[in-house]
Amino acid sequence: MLIYNSMTKKKEEFIPQVAGKVGMYACGITAYDLCHIGHARSAVVFDVIARYLEYKGNQVTFVRNFTDVDDKIIKKANTENVSSEEIAERYIKAFHEDMDKLNVRRASMEPRATEYIQEMIELCERLISQGHAYSTPSGDVYFKVRSFKEYGKLSGRDVDDMRSGARVQPGEEKVDPLDFALWKAAKPGEPFWESPWGKGRPGWHIECSAMSEKNLPLPLDIHGGGQDLIFPHHENEIAQSEAALGKALARFWVHNGFVQINSEKMSKSLGNFKTIRDILETRHPEALRFFLLSKHYRSPIDFSFVTMDDAEKGLIRVYECLNEVYAALEKDFNKKMAMPEEIIKEFNELKNGFIQAMDDDFNTAGALGHIFGTVRLVNRVLDDKALRGKDGTKAFLEDVVQEVKLWANILGVFNHKPSEILLALRNLNAQRLNIDVQKVEELLNARVEAKKNKDFTKADAIREELTQMHVEVRDTPNGQVWAINEIQK
């Protein structure tokens, strides 16, 4: 199994330090606002990584933190005239609500920064005593970047190049403009904790070092987050942790790619900021999760409602196939005939291909390709009249159902009853296109009546009216089935 290591810039074979056990830490949200699609991508990526590592036989201890004290939280609290605790609690709750909809499992541990203040203070004291940090007269504590000779090894940045443009801001008491805050003296109206340097609160970077050391054996097997965290957050984590402990913070560094909106960087100033809740107003949560898995996690992904439509169509293809499989399994299989060897061979190659893709740096896009290959194979089998009613076909379809359970456990999709999710997706599409579902049903009933009365001219006219409404009608042995043949862009 290979994982791309952001530290070494190459894929490496992943073998846990302790056989059968994996310690993984991913940086969570700063709880001051609703989660956006970038948060969704990171959460889904590390959820799938944890699921797959478990599938490979590992016991995974996954730690994902919440930053519940921060400048942005304090600013929001002051604006709303409430406490920082209330703001953090509100948005941690919202995070869980959003992630539950996306079928993102809770982490093994979800520590909050304010629960580890003493550990952060002790880490600061350790760094000061070792000459890697210093306190200022006003009560701040800074890490001495130049004291850690390997600073920049994750991001590839050179300390001398960084210093050329760095400046100490007015009011700061840094020795070097590159030094970063471990502890901040409290300002009026801010939450604070008592410390050897007076009343204050932690800097952002120190919290993850304290929480990872407290909750998992170091070095971590995997430390991850979005690519935006490589510098300065993860670079600073490495510096303070490794300077204090004298050993590596993590063996593998894993970072997911950025999300763009209509080929532009997501930004509130550009008016293209998309929260998870914005998207789920008109889209099914599983369609969003499926979309996020449609690209390799390290690649950038471009969100638009056009690209979402493509993902949704793919999801529908899989569920329509599954619907046919379950319907076929309800029929009689009373004829002896083994499934042709070439079909069994092709199915086994597709199943192995799925695992090989996931073994190759969690390539969900490649894994989905093998799923669609399976869908094409199953549809061929279902369409082959010579295979209907044969016990070999039944065994094959039962194997497909078992494979779907594997996909569902690893990718976190395909957990719904096909008929139910297809109906939900159809109704959401109808809502986006302003299609009156009740009117569609009335027209379908009228078409049935017209055909019963052999008024085929009227039946054809009704079909044409439905087509103009973007409704496609199919006559099946079980009656009329309708779908929307155009998804809103």
KOLGU-485851 format. One line per field, with one value per residue (C-alpha): x negated, y negated, z negated; residue in three letters. Coordinates in nm, 4 decimals. Example, Ala and Ser with C-alpha at 12.3 -4.5 7.8 and 13.67 -1.06 7.14 Angstrom:
2
x <- [-1.2300, -1.3670]
y <- [0.4500, 0.1060]
z <- [-0.7800, -0.7140]
code <- [ALA, SER]
This chain:
489
x <- [0.0000, -0.1465, -0.0758, -0.2120, -0.4181, -0.4183, -0.7449, -0.9417, -0.7345, -0.6925, -0.4801, -0.6090, -0.5013, -0.2872, -0.3587, -0.2292, -0.4860, -0.2880, -0.1506, 0.2262, 0.2534, 0.2578, 0.2452, 0.3786, 0.4273, 0.6058, 0.6521, 1.0164, 1.2109, 1.1830, 1.5358, 1.6528, 1.8731, 2.0598, 1.8465, 1.7794, 1.7137, 1.3382, 1.4088, 1.6335, 1.3577, 1.0995, 1.3478, 1.4576, 1.0967, 0.9776, 1.2975, 1.2263, 0.8599, 0.9616, 1.2244, 0.9754, 0.7032, 0.9613, 1.0562, 0.6862, 0.7079, 0.5851, 0.7242, 0.7302, 0.7189, 0.8210, 0.7886, 0.9472, 0.9366, 1.1582, 1.0039, 1.2415, 1.0341, 0.9019, 0.9036, 1.1916, 1.4014, 1.3384, 1.4260, 1.7539, 1.8393, 1.7795, 1.9881, 2.2808, 2.2212, 2.1982, 1.9169, 1.6510, 1.7697, 2.1190, 1.9845, 1.7581, 2.0320, 2.2764, 2.0433, 1.9090, 2.2714, 2.3267, 2.0136, 2.1477, 2.4880, 2.3293, 2.0903, 2.3656, 2.5510, 2.2367, 2.1933, 1.8623, 1.8042, 1.7007, 1.3291, 1.2089, 1.1251, 1.2330, 1.0365, 1.0933, 0.8068, 0.9434, 0.9258, 0.5462, 0.4340, 0.2083, 0.0362, -0.0255, -0.1727, -0.4020, -0.5137, -0.5938, -0.7966, -0.9866, -1.0735, -1.1857, -1.4102, -1.5669, -1.6387, -1.3824, -1.1383, -1.1320, -0.8810, -0.8392, -0.7756, -0.4112, -0.3488, -0.3745, -0.5792, -0.7470, -0.9158, -1.2663, -1.2423, -1.6178, -1.6807, -1.5270, -1.7708, -1.5249, -1.2574, -1.1021, -1.1560, -0.7860, -0.7004, -1.0377, -1.0776, -1.4160, -1.4465, -1.6777, -1.4389, -1.1467, -1.3334, -1.4069, -1.0465, -0.9568, -0.8984, -0.8162, -0.4786, -0.4365, -0.3722, -0.5303, -0.8265, -0.9720, -1.3456, -1.3189, -1.0303, -1.0026, -0.9287, -0.5709, -0.3475, -0.3105, -0.1228, 0.0524, 0.1049, 0.4765, 0.6258, 0.9234, 1.2459, 1.0707, 1.0917, 0.7764, 0.6014, 0.3413, -0.0133, -0.3732, -0.3704, -0.0442, 0.3090, 0.3193, 0.4326, 0.2601, 0.1467, 0.2987, 0.0084, -0.0724, 0.2635, 0.2138, -0.1320, 0.0048, 0.3141, 0.1338, -0.1348, 0.1266, 0.3581, 0.1342, -0.2118, -0.4674, -0.5681, -0.2179, -0.1674, 0.0230, 0.0735, 0.2919, 0.5182, 0.5737, 0.2840, 0.3348, 0.2104, -0.1351, -0.2639, -0.2679, -0.0560, -0.2118, -0.5596, -0.5284, -0.3868, -0.6906, -0.9298, -0.7837, -0.7142, -1.0432, -1.2451, -1.0834, -1.0872, -1.3940, -1.2072, -0.9795, -0.6224, -0.4843, -0.6004, -0.3562, -0.2171, 0.1017, 0.2683, 0.5824, 0.6063, 0.7943, 1.1558, 1.2246, 1.5641, 1.6310, 1.2522, 1.1863, 1.0508, 1.3376, 1.3635, 1.6328, 1.5081, 1.5730, 1.9224, 1.8586, 1.8342, 2.0281, 2.1210, 2.2252, 2.5731, 2.5923, 2.5269, 2.7566, 3.0524, 3.0873, 2.8537, 2.8596, 2.5795, 2.4659, 2.4338, 2.1983, 1.9924, 1.9811, 1.8632, 1.5838, 1.4642, 1.4658, 1.1160, 0.7968, 0.7715, 0.4426, 0.5784, 0.7649, 1.1375, 1.3568, 1.7028, 1.9833, 2.3391, 2.2363, 1.9673, 2.2125, 2.4625, 2.2049, 2.1374, 2.5098, 2.5653, 2.2896, 2.4493, 2.7846, 2.6248, 2.4935, 2.8198, 3.0298, 2.8118, 2.8500, 3.2248, 3.2293, 3.0103, 3.2453, 3.5469, 3.3830, 3.2989, 3.6693, 3.7431, 3.7174, 3.3839, 3.4897, 3.2518, 2.9078, 2.6360, 2.3023, 2.2040, 1.9647, 1.5999, 1.5168, 1.7768, 1.6455, 1.2904, 1.3920, 1.5770, 1.2780, 1.0501, 1.2839, 1.2977, 0.9183, 0.8856, 1.0915, 0.8555, 0.5450, 0.6681, 0.7269, 0.3873, 0.2313, 0.2592, 0.6351, 0.7220, 1.0991, 1.1309, 0.9686, 1.1812, 1.4976, 1.3801, 1.3857, 1.7304, 1.8615, 1.6937, 1.8876, 2.2103, 2.1494, 2.0779, 2.3890, 2.6078, 2.4752, 2.5639, 2.9118, 2.9747, 2.8613, 3.1769, 2.9751, 2.8694, 3.2115, 3.3464, 3.0141, 2.8753, 2.5287, 2.6753, 2.8268, 2.4910, 2.3253, 2.5816, 2.5480, 2.1723, 2.2431, 2.4557, 2.1680, 1.9291, 2.1651, 2.1421, 1.7632, 1.7890, 2.0306, 1.8032, 1.4947, 1.6325, 1.9309, 2.1719, 2.4303, 2.5786, 2.9336, 3.2115, 3.1887, 3.5577, 3.5656, 3.2587, 3.3521, 3.6892, 3.5197, 3.2776, 3.5604, 3.7650, 3.4677, 3.4146, 3.7848, 3.7578, 3.4600, 3.6424, 3.9713, 4.1434, 4.4773, 4.4524, 4.8259, 4.8985, 4.6562, 4.8373, 5.1744, 5.0462, 4.9049, 5.2410, 5.4131, 5.1703, 5.2469, 5.6192, 5.5708, 5.3761, 5.6420, 5.9013, 5.6721, 5.6517, 5.2873, 5.2943, 5.3793, 5.1235, 4.8524, 4.9586, 4.9266, 4.5810, 4.4782, 4.6112, 4.4063, 4.0991, 4.1396, 4.1364, 3.8008, 3.9735, 3.8799, 4.1332, 4.0431, 4.2946, 4.1784, 4.3386, 4.4109, 4.5788, 4.4673, 4.1387, 4.0471, 3.7266, 3.5993, 3.3878, 3.2220, 3.0504, 3.0308, 2.6923]
y <- [0.0000, -0.3358, -0.6799, -1.0082, -1.1746, -1.5550, -1.5578, -1.3469, -1.4490, -1.0879, -0.7804, -0.5457, -0.2060, -0.2503, -0.0161, -0.1210, -0.1558, 0.0968, 0.3792, 0.3536, 0.0113, -0.3317, -0.6679, -0.9480, -1.3170, -1.5635, -1.9312, -2.0208, -2.3433, -2.6755, -2.6946, -3.0434, -2.9909, -2.7314, -2.4785, -2.5336, -2.2839, -2.2915, -2.1629, -1.8972, -1.7758, -1.7413, -1.5656, -1.3193, -1.2500, -1.1595, -0.9674, -0.7477, -0.7107, -0.5907, -0.3555, -0.2043, -0.1586, 0.0280, 0.2414, 0.3342, 0.4801, 0.1916, 0.0515, -0.3206, -0.5834, -0.9000, -1.2340, -1.5463, -1.8606, -2.1649, -2.5087, -2.6704, -2.9771, -3.2011, -3.5616, -3.4904, -3.3274, -3.6195, -3.8727, -3.6959, -3.6681, -4.0402, -4.1277, -3.9203, -4.0175, -3.6558, -3.4435, -3.2720, -2.9443, -2.9989, -3.0715, -2.7653, -2.5380, -2.6608, -2.5872, -2.2582, -2.1448, -2.2704, -2.0842, -1.7573, -1.8149, -1.8778, -1.5839, -1.3470, -1.4333, -1.3604, -1.0259, -1.1374, -0.9327, -1.0936, -1.0729, -0.8430, -1.1557, -1.5146, -1.7234, -2.0960, -2.3401, -2.4823, -2.1345, -2.1280, -2.4671, -2.3170, -2.0908, -2.3940, -2.5927, -2.3029, -2.2739, -2.6470, -2.6112, -2.3175, -2.5145, -2.8172, -2.6024, -2.4460, -2.7845, -2.7414, -3.0036, -3.3235, -3.5337, -3.9093, -4.1813, -4.2044, -3.8315, -3.6852, -3.3736, -3.3293, -3.0340, -3.1105, -2.9895, -3.0058, -2.7771, -2.4890, -2.4132, -2.2096, -2.4802, -2.4756, -2.1054, -2.0356, -2.3418, -2.3666, -2.7291, -2.8808, -3.0759, -3.3376, -3.3956, -3.4308, -3.6813, -3.9174, -4.0373, -3.9899, -4.2814, -4.3125, -4.4819, -4.7850, -4.6690, -4.3279, -4.2267, -3.9597, -3.9114, -3.7969, -3.8815, -3.5107, -3.4023, -3.2946, -3.3164, -3.0191, -3.2155, -3.5535, -3.7988, -3.8572, -4.1851, -4.3478, -4.1564, -3.8357, -3.4964, -3.4170, -3.1602, -3.2125, -3.1293, -3.1903, -3.4925, -3.6400, -3.6147, -3.4909, -3.2339, -2.9930, -3.0676, -2.8625, -2.6297, -2.5152, -2.3471, -2.0670, -1.9843, -1.9558, -1.7548, -1.5120, -1.4385, -1.3862, -1.1555, -0.9510, -0.7923, -1.0018, -0.9999, -0.9882, -0.7391, -1.0018, -1.3750, -1.5577, -1.8372, -2.0672, -2.1890, -2.5386, -2.4090, -2.3051, -2.6568, -2.8010, -2.5737, -2.2323, -2.3765, -2.5459, -2.2322, -2.0383, -2.3012, -2.3320, -1.9593, -1.8288, -2.0981, -2.0016, -1.6253, -1.5616, -1.3224, -1.3343, -1.4555, -1.2346, -0.9677, -1.0498, -1.3951, -1.3784, -1.6860, -1.7146, -1.9549, -2.2826, -2.3317, -2.5961, -2.7450, -2.7773, -2.7661, -3.0480, -3.0410, -3.0351, -3.3700, -3.5666, -3.8803, -3.7191, -3.6176, -3.2517, -3.1197, -2.7925, -2.6458, -2.2837, -2.4017, -2.6238, -2.3213, -2.0836, -2.3160, -2.1723, -1.8715, -1.5347, -1.4878, -1.1637, -1.3413, -1.5908, -1.3147, -1.1265, -1.4466, -1.4954, -1.1388, -1.1804, -1.3334, -1.2072, -1.3682, -1.5465, -1.7031, -2.0336, -1.9911, -2.2468, -2.2830, -2.4097, -2.2946, -2.1563, -1.9342, -1.8411, -1.7386, -1.5062, -1.3453, -1.3149, -1.1417, -0.8963, -0.8276, -0.7701, -0.5229, -0.3124, -0.3191, -0.2413, 0.0643, 0.1699, 0.1244, 0.3638, 0.6113, 0.6217, 0.6541, 0.9403, 1.1248, 1.1362, 1.3474, 1.7247, 1.8875, 2.2403, 2.3326, 2.4838, 2.2905, 2.1603, 1.8014, 1.7922, 1.7934, 1.4745, 1.2819, 1.4180, 1.3279, 0.9743, 0.9246, 1.0453, 0.8076, 0.5180, 0.6117, 0.6375, 0.3122, 0.1308, 0.2466, 0.1738, -0.1822, -0.2354, -0.0815, -0.3396, -0.6468, -0.6173, -0.6779, -0.7069, -0.8384, -0.5185, -0.3086, -0.4711, -0.3838, -0.0156, -0.0615, -0.1994, 0.0922, 0.3246, 0.1396, 0.1917, 0.5610, 0.6111, 0.4349, 0.6700, 0.9690, 0.8369, 0.7676, 1.1147, 1.3232, 1.6436, 1.5798, 1.5014, 1.7463, 1.9292, 2.0155, 1.8980, 1.5532, 1.5470, 1.6293, 1.3580, 1.0944, 1.1935, 1.1415, 0.7951, 0.7104, 0.8150, 0.5981, 0.3028, 0.3492, 0.3267, 0.0060, -0.1368, -0.0574, -0.2069, -0.5054, -0.5868, -0.5894, -0.3398, -0.2888, -0.3848, -0.1683, -0.2324, -0.3034, -0.5545, -0.7568, -0.7568, -0.9028, -1.1634, -1.2617, -1.2839, -1.5065, -1.7360, -1.7677, -1.8437, -2.1120, -2.2753, -2.2743, -2.3904, -2.0737, -2.0091, -1.6436, -1.6234, -1.7456, -1.4870, -1.2100, -1.3362, -1.3354, -0.9852, -0.8598, -1.0273, -0.8566, -0.5168, -0.5829, -0.6965, -0.3800, -0.1684, -0.3345, -0.2816, -0.6589, -0.6438, -0.9919, -1.1366, -0.9124, -1.0357, -1.3968, -1.3509, -1.1959, -1.4983, -1.7364, -1.5518, -1.5682, -1.9463, -1.9444, -1.7531, -1.4345, -1.1058, -0.8203, -0.4532, -0.1706, 0.1321, 0.4654, 0.3072, -0.0015, -0.3516, -0.4832, -0.8458, -1.0396, -1.3897, -1.3947, -1.7296, -1.8385, -2.2098, -2.3643]
z <- [0.0000, 0.1100, -0.0359, 0.0995, -0.1730, -0.1514, -0.3470, -0.0987, 0.2058, 0.3190, 0.2667, -0.0001, -0.1255, -0.4341, -0.7218, -1.0654, -1.3453, -1.5475, -1.3357, -1.3016, -1.4691, -1.3048, -1.4815, -1.2609, -1.3387, -1.1085, -1.1778, -1.2279, -1.1986, -1.3757, -1.5145, -1.4200, -1.1111, -0.9072, -0.7221, -0.3543, -0.0775, -0.1482, -0.4987, -0.3466, -0.1159, -0.3914, -0.6211, -0.3500, -0.2451, -0.5941, -0.6639, -0.3594, -0.4579, -0.8050, -0.6577, -0.4131, -0.6731, -0.8826, -0.5819, -0.5541, -0.9027, -1.1157, -1.4368, -1.3602, -1.6312, -1.4507, -1.6287, -1.4776, -1.6884, -1.7228, -1.7630, -2.0112, -2.1064, -1.8296, -1.7062, -1.4652, -1.7369, -1.9720, -1.7025, -1.6238, -1.9927, -2.0462, -1.7384, -1.8688, -2.2317, -2.3442, -2.4876, -2.2792, -2.4291, -2.2892, -1.9403, -1.9427, -2.0745, -1.8082, -1.5181, -1.6516, -1.6692, -1.3122, -1.1984, -1.3364, -1.1766, -0.8357, -0.8610, -0.9705, -0.6495, -0.4464, -0.6255, -0.7763, -1.0879, -1.4150, -1.4859, -1.7629, -1.9620, -1.9003, -2.1501, -2.1933, -2.2383, -2.5635, -2.7216, -2.6807, -2.8110, -3.0793, -2.8237, -2.6006, -2.8884, -2.9755, -2.6122, -2.6070, -2.9284, -2.7819, -2.4685, -2.6704, -2.8926, -2.5805, -2.4227, -2.1430, -2.2729, -2.4767, -2.6663, -2.6277, -2.8884, -2.7808, -2.8387, -2.4866, -2.4146, -2.0763, -1.9091, -1.7789, -1.4204, -1.3598, -1.6576, -1.4617, -1.1810, -0.9757, -0.9589, -0.6110, -0.5421, -0.4815, -0.2739, -0.0999, -0.2064, -0.2846, -0.6092, -0.4560, -0.1653, -0.4073, -0.6205, -0.3305, -0.3212, -0.6874, -0.9229, -1.2910, -1.3225, -1.5539, -1.9104, -1.8593, -2.0732, -1.8505, -1.8394, -1.4772, -1.2384, -1.1472, -1.5061, -1.5727, -1.8784, -2.1100, -2.3760, -2.3526, -2.6331, -2.6787, -2.5601, -2.7327, -2.6673, -2.5564, -2.7256, -2.9210, -3.1373, -3.4065, -3.3013, -3.4169, -3.1843, -3.3064, -3.1746, -2.8189, -2.5650, -2.3269, -1.9774, -1.6983, -1.6167, -1.9713, -2.0256, -1.7708, -1.9057, -2.2591, -2.1600, -1.9297, -2.1902, -2.4603, -2.2626, -2.0317, -2.0432, -1.8548, -1.5820, -1.4391, -1.1594, -0.9598, -1.0106, -0.7627, -0.6549, -0.3601, -0.1460, -0.2860, -0.6227, -0.4965, -0.5655, -0.8191, -1.0410, -0.9841, -0.9367, -1.2764, -1.4367, -1.3203, -1.4509, -1.8004, -1.8499, -1.7144, -1.8901, -2.2208, -2.1785, -1.9661, -1.7344, -1.4311, -1.4807, -1.2034, -0.9593, -0.6784, -0.5972, -0.3892, -0.2375, -0.0267, 0.2660, 0.2887, 0.3927, 0.6557, 0.7361, 1.1089, 1.1676, 0.9199, 0.5681, 0.3189, 0.1429, -0.0359, 0.1387, 0.4787, 0.3730, 0.4589, 0.1041, 0.0778, -0.2576, -0.2816, -0.3726, -0.0633, 0.1556, -0.0304, 0.0195, 0.3703, 0.3765, 0.2054, -0.0535, 0.1093, 0.4440, 0.2795, 0.1183, 0.4508, 0.6228, 0.3678, 0.4306, 0.8087, 0.8086, 0.6481, 0.3056, 0.3851, 0.7051, 0.7076, 0.7605, 0.9346, 0.7867, 1.0056, 1.0448, 1.3840, 1.2294, 0.9543, 1.2230, 1.3784, 1.0406, 0.9739, 1.3067, 1.2155, 0.8792, 1.0491, 1.2956, 1.0099, 0.8139, 1.1232, 1.1825, 0.8191, 0.8455, 1.1401, 0.9504, 0.6517, 0.8809, 1.0707, 0.7470, 0.6599, 0.9686, 1.0011, 1.0846, 1.1697, 1.4503, 1.4040, 1.5796, 1.4556, 1.5256, 1.8246, 1.7144, 1.9048, 1.7046, 1.3731, 1.4792, 1.5769, 1.2476, 1.0454, 1.2374, 1.1583, 0.7897, 0.7736, 0.9662, 0.7029, 0.4263, 0.6353, 0.6929, 0.3215, 0.2407, 0.4714, 0.2465, 0.1872, 0.5524, 0.5193, 0.8759, 1.0050, 0.7694, 0.9059, 1.2558, 1.1594, 1.0064, 1.3345, 1.5117, 1.2814, 1.3636, 1.7361, 1.6801, 1.4660, 1.7212, 1.9913, 1.7780, 1.7019, 2.0709, 2.1803, 2.2273, 2.2252, 1.8653, 1.7207, 1.4658, 1.4366, 1.0939, 1.2047, 1.2717, 0.9241, 0.7636, 0.9723, 0.8714, 0.5055, 0.5374, 0.6798, 0.3756, 0.1483, 0.3478, 0.3070, -0.0703, -0.0412, 0.1634, -0.0906, -0.3863, -0.2231, -0.0297, -0.2491, 0.0464, 0.1817, -0.1654, -0.0642, 0.0699, 0.4464, 0.5039, 0.2184, 0.3147, 0.6841, 0.5850, 0.3634, 0.6410, 0.8935, 0.6650, 0.6016, 0.9768, 1.0210, 0.7537, 0.9303, 1.2659, 1.1119, 1.2311, 1.0643, 0.9577, 0.8932, 1.2459, 1.3866, 1.1981, 1.3273, 1.6859, 1.6426, 1.5138, 1.8066, 2.0456, 1.8916, 1.9356, 2.2958, 2.3804, 2.2100, 2.4359, 2.7363, 2.7851, 2.8890, 3.0396, 2.6996, 2.5275, 2.7651, 2.7108, 2.3334, 2.3765, 2.5851, 2.3198, 2.0582, 2.2819, 2.3016, 1.9205, 1.9326, 1.8185, 1.9827, 1.9668, 2.0006, 2.0244, 1.8260, 1.7329, 1.3963, 1.5427, 1.6321, 1.4953, 1.5285, 1.4866, 1.5509, 1.8652, 1.8022, 1.4826, 1.4163, 1.4809]
code <- [MET, LEU, ILE, TYR, ASN, SER, MET, THR, LYS, LYS, LYS, GLU, GLU, PHE, ILE, PRO, GLN, VAL, ALA, GLY, LYS, VAL, GLY, MET, TYR, ALA, CYS, GLY, ILE, THR, ALA, TYR, ASP, LEU, CYS, HIS, ILE, GLY, HIS, ALA, ARG, SER, ALA, VAL, VAL, PHE, ASP, VAL, ILE, ALA, ARG, TYR, LEU, GLU, TYR, LYS, GLY, ASN, GLN, VAL, THR, PHE, VAL, ARG, ASN, PHE, THR, ASP, VAL, ASP, ASP, LYS, ILE, ILE, LYS, LYS, ALA, ASN, THR, GLU, ASN, VAL, SER, SER, GLU, GLU, ILE, ALA, GLU, ARG, TYR, ILE, LYS, ALA, PHE, HIS, GLU, ASP, MET, ASP, LYS, LEU, ASN, VAL, ARG, ARG, ALA, SER, MET, GLU, PRO, ARG, ALA, THR, GLU, TYR, ILE, GLN, GLU, MET, ILE, GLU, LEU, CYS, GLU, ARG, LEU, ILE, SER, GLN, GLY, HIS, ALA, TYR, SER, THR, PRO, SER, GLY, ASP, VAL, TYR, PHE, LYS, VAL, ARG, SER, PHE, LYS, GLU, TYR, GLY, LYS, LEU, SER, GLY, ARG, ASP, VAL, ASP, ASP, MET, ARG, SER, GLY, ALA, ARG, VAL, GLN, PRO, GLY, GLU, GLU, LYS, VAL, ASP, PRO, LEU, ASP, PHE, ALA, LEU, TRP, LYS, ALA, ALA, LYS, PRO, GLY, GLU, PRO, PHE, TRP, GLU, SER, PRO, TRP, GLY, LYS, GLY, ARG, PRO, GLY, TRP, HIS, ILE, GLU, CYS, SER, ALA, MET, SER, GLU, LYS, ASN, LEU, PRO, LEU, PRO, LEU, ASP, ILE, HIS, GLY, GLY, GLY, GLN, ASP, LEU, ILE, PHE, PRO, HIS, HIS, GLU, ASN, GLU, ILE, ALA, GLN, SER, GLU, ALA, ALA, LEU, GLY, LYS, ALA, LEU, ALA, ARG, PHE, TRP, VAL, HIS, ASN, GLY, PHE, VAL, GLN, ILE, ASN, SER, GLU, LYS, MET, SER, LYS, SER, LEU, GLY, ASN, PHE, LYS, THR, ILE, ARG, ASP, ILE, LEU, GLU, THR, ARG, HIS, PRO, GLU, ALA, LEU, ARG, PHE, PHE, LEU, LEU, SER, LYS, HIS, TYR, ARG, SER, PRO, ILE, ASP, PHE, SER, PHE, VAL, THR, MET, ASP, ASP, ALA, GLU, LYS, GLY, LEU, ILE, ARG, VAL, TYR, GLU, CYS, LEU, ASN, GLU, VAL, TYR, ALA, ALA, LEU, GLU, LYS, ASP, PHE, ASN, LYS, LYS, MET, ALA, MET, PRO, GLU, GLU, ILE, ILE, LYS, GLU, PHE, ASN, GLU, LEU, LYS, ASN, GLY, PHE, ILE, GLN, ALA, MET, ASP, ASP, ASP, PHE, ASN, THR, ALA, GLY, ALA, LEU, GLY, HIS, ILE, PHE, GLY, THR, VAL, ARG, LEU, VAL, ASN, ARG, VAL, LEU, ASP, ASP, LYS, ALA, LEU, ARG, GLY, LYS, ASP, GLY, THR, LYS, ALA, PHE, LEU, GLU, ASP, VAL, VAL, GLN, GLU, VAL, LYS, LEU, TRP, ALA, ASN, ILE, LEU, GLY, VAL, PHE, ASN, HIS, LYS, PRO, SER, GLU, ILE, LEU, LEU, ALA, LEU, ARG, ASN, LEU, ASN, ALA, GLN, ARG, LEU, ASN, ILE, ASP, VAL, GLN, LYS, VAL, GLU, GLU, LEU, LEU, ASN, ALA, ARG, VAL, GLU, ALA, LYS, LYS, ASN, LYS, ASP, PHE, THR, LYS, ALA, ASP, ALA, ILE, ARG, GLU, GLU, LEU, THR, GLN, MET, HIS, VAL, GLU, VAL, ARG, ASP, THR, PRO, ASN, GLY, GLN, VAL, TRP, ALA, ILE, ASN, GLU, ILE, GLN, LYS]
